Amino acid sequence: KNPPSNLTISLEKAPEKLIANQEATVRFRLLKENKGISLKDMNEVHTAKIHLLVIDPSLTDYHHIHPTVDNQKQDLVFSFTPKKDGIYRVWADITPTTTNKQEFLMVDIGTP
């Protein structure tokens, strides 16, 4: 059995409040033991190296997003337009090359 990969999501910039029908931009980094990892450290699965699932608590507003890389700032970025105010959970679906095992990392954005 493989040990956990110790991967985490670090929010670099996210709106404090998510407002319905207003586009929100989020910047984040994927970290392993507090060091940044890049897309080259992940396998491509279903045509992308990262699939983000952005979902509200009622499970009625769902976004499937592939973030882009900002090479200048060394982070990942995506935008979405929530249908509701409040908190959304971001799930990052990735498969690290070191383990070749699918992992889901998560972080909440927004406030109630």
N, C-alpha and C positions, 0 to 999 in steps of 0.2 A: 504494500500500500504506500502511495506517495504522501509525504507530509504536506500540510497546507503551504501555499506559495507565498503567504504573507503579503499579498497585493492589497492595496487600498486606493481609494479615490481621494484626491486633494482638490477641493474647490479653490480655484484661483480668483474667480470673480463670478458672482451670481447675484441677481436682484434680491434685495431683502424681501420685497413683497412681489408676488405674482398677481397680476391684475388680468381678469378675463378679457380676452380679445385684444390684448396688447402684447406685441412680440417681446420675448425675453431672450437675452443672450447669456450663455453660461460658458465659462472657461474652466477647465480642470486639467489635472495631470494624473496619470497612473503612477503609483509608487510601489516599490518593493523595498522593504526595510528602509523607508524614508529617502530612497534614491529614485529619481525618475527613470521610467522605462519607456521605450519607444515602440512604434508599430513594428519595427523589425524583430521585436521580442515576442510577437504574436503571430499565430497562424491565421490565414484567411479561411473563413467559414461562411458559406452562403454568400459569396462575392464581396465580403468586407471583413476587415480585421477587428472592428468594434461595432457592435449593435447596441444602441441605447434604447431602452424602453422607458418612456417617461409617462407616469400614470398618476392620476389623482386618487385620493383615498376611496372614493365611491366606485372606482374602476370603470367609470363611464367616459372618461377622456383619456385616450391612449395615443401615444406618438411613438413611432419606430423611426429612429434617426441614426444616420451614420455621421459622426463628427468629422470635422476637417482638422488638419494639423496646421498650426501657426508656427512655422519654422523659426520666425524671428523671436517670438516670445517663448518658444519651446513648450507649448501647451496645446491642448485640444479645445475646439470651440464648436458650439452648436447653438442654433436659435430655434425657438418654437413659440407658438401662440396658444396659451392655455385657454380653455373654454370656461374655466372657473377661477375664482380668486382662491388663494390659500396655498397649502403645501402640495407639492408633487414629489413623488419618489422617482429617482433616476436609477435604473438598473443597467449596469454595463455588462454585456455578455461578451466574454473574451475567451480565447484559448491560447495560453502561453506556450511558446515553442519548447520551453524546458520540460513541461509535464505532458503536453498534448492533451490536456484535460480541460473541458469546458468549465468556466467559473463565472459566477455572477457576483459583482461588487455592487454596493448600493450606497446612495447618499440622498438625503432629503434637501429640497430647495424650497424657498418661500417660507412664509409664516402664516399662522391661522388668521 
